[in-house]
């Protein structure tokens, strides 16, 4: 399949995924955790794709300087918001862990 056709299929799949994401409506704690996990998998996949693109000069040269500037501003804002969430919810988790120290939380597993 030629590259433009694959790109069209990829974009079509992204639109479907966006609709699915928009329709998520969790009702309980497990649903919220599952929804957060889904969002994180989408972000991970998207970030990997963008890293591949931005490391391909043959692709990035197709964008104008102005388009790249707009992308940079958008991605800087996105990265800042995500880092802000990391700080906000990391602080909350730390506070909760310190409050629950009586229960002897000895280990937290981080998945990378």
C-alpha positions in Angstrom: 0.0 0.0 0.0 1.5 3.4 -1.0 2.4 5.7 1.9 -0.3 8.3 1.2 -3.0 5.6 1.3 -1.5 4.3 4.6 -1.6 7.8 6.0 -5.2 8.2 5.0 -6.0 4.9 6.7 -4.1 5.9 9.8 -5.9 9.2 10.0 -9.2 7.5 9.6 -8.4 5.1 12.4 -7.4 8.1 14.6 -10.8 9.7 14.0 -12.5 6.4 15.1 -10.3 6.3 18.2 -11.0 9.9 19.0 -14.8 9.2 18.8 -14.3 6.2 21.1 -12.4 8.3 23.5 -15.0 11.0 23.5 -17.7 8.5 24.3 -16.0 7.0 27.3 -18.3 7.6 30.3 -16.9 5.9 33.4 -19.3 5.5 36.4 -17.1 4.0 39.1 -13.5 3.9 40.3 -12.5 1.0 38.1 -14.0 2.7 35.1 -12.1 5.9 35.8 -8.8 3.9 36.2 -9.5 2.0 33.0 -10.3 5.3 31.2 -7.1 6.9 32.5 -5.2 3.9 31.4 -6.7 4.1 27.9 -5.8 7.8 27.7 -2.2 7.0 28.7 -1.9 4.3 26.1 -3.1 6.7 23.5 -0.7 9.4 24.6 2.2 6.8 24.6 1.4 5.6 21.1 1.0 9.2 19.8 4.3 10.3 21.5 6.1 7.4 19.9 4.7 8.3 16.5 5.7 12.0 16.9 9.2 11.1 18.0 9.5 8.9 14.8 8.2 11.8 12.6 10.4 14.5 14.2 13.5 12.4 13.8 12.8 12.1 10.0 14.1 15.2 8.3 12.5 14.0 5.0 9.1 14.3 6.7 9.6 17.4 8.7 11.0 19.4 5.8 7.5 19.1 4.3 6.2 21.6 6.9 6.7 25.3 6.7 8.5 27.2 9.4 5.2 28.7 10.4 3.6 25.3 10.7 6.5 24.1 12.8 6.2 27.1 15.0 2.5 26.4 15.6 3.2 22.8 16.3 6.0 23.7 18.7 3.7 26.1 20.7 0.9 23.4 20.8 3.3 20.7 21.9 5.0 22.9 24.5 1.5 23.7 26.0 0.6 20.0 26.0 3.9 19.0 27.6 3.5 21.7 30.2 0.0 20.6 31.0 1.1 17.0 31.4 4.0 17.9 33.6 1.6 20.0 35.7 -0.7 17.0 36.1 2.4 14.9 37.1 3.3 17.4 39.8 -0.3 17.9 41.0 -1.3 14.2 41.3 2.2 13.2 42.3 2.0 15.6 45.2 -1.5 14.3 46.1 -0.2 10.7 46.0 2.8 11.6 48.2 0.5 13.3 50.7 -1.8 10.3 50.8 1.1 7.9 51.2 2.5 10.0 54.1 -0.9 10.1 55.8 -1.2 6.3 55.4 2.2 5.6 56.7 0.6 4.0 59.7 -0.6 1.3 57.5 3.0 0.7 56.5 2.9 1.1 52.7 6.3 -0.4 52.0 6.3 -0.8 48.2 4.7 0.9 45.2 5.1 -0.7 41.8 5.8 1.6 38.9 5.1 0.4 35.4 7.3 1.8 32.7 
